[in-house]
Amino acid sequence: MLAALDHVQLAAPPGSEDLLRAYYADALGMAEIPKPPVLAARGGCWFQAGAVRLHLGIEGDFRPARKAHPGLRVTDIEAYAKRLAAHGATVTWDDDLPGYRRFYSEDPVGNRLEFLEPVTTSPGALPG
């Protein structure tokens, strides 16, 4: 029986760890967490913010995930979008999902990420 999502892994090209750290740690505000030594030898890096864990694994014939992506819930989405833009990340707003404000961005190696926040409505109001 499924209990929880432990992590999402995205691929990255060899030698991209410093670029990934700048985006995931500095821009997204995640903490890098140590990989077990046997896995650290393979390269890549792991990040965590609260219960959200993202693993970036090295793939020799890397191709960025331009459609497949993690959907990451955020609070104060406007401020978060400004934070990413201030770090040079793309921010592409999309309002096609009823009940949510959301935007897409790409990490420095081209992987797509979705950031979303539920729209709050006043009591008695119908969504969307």
Order of alpha helices (4+ residues) and beta strands (2+ residues): beta-alpha-beta-alpha-beta-beta-beta-alpha-beta-beta-beta
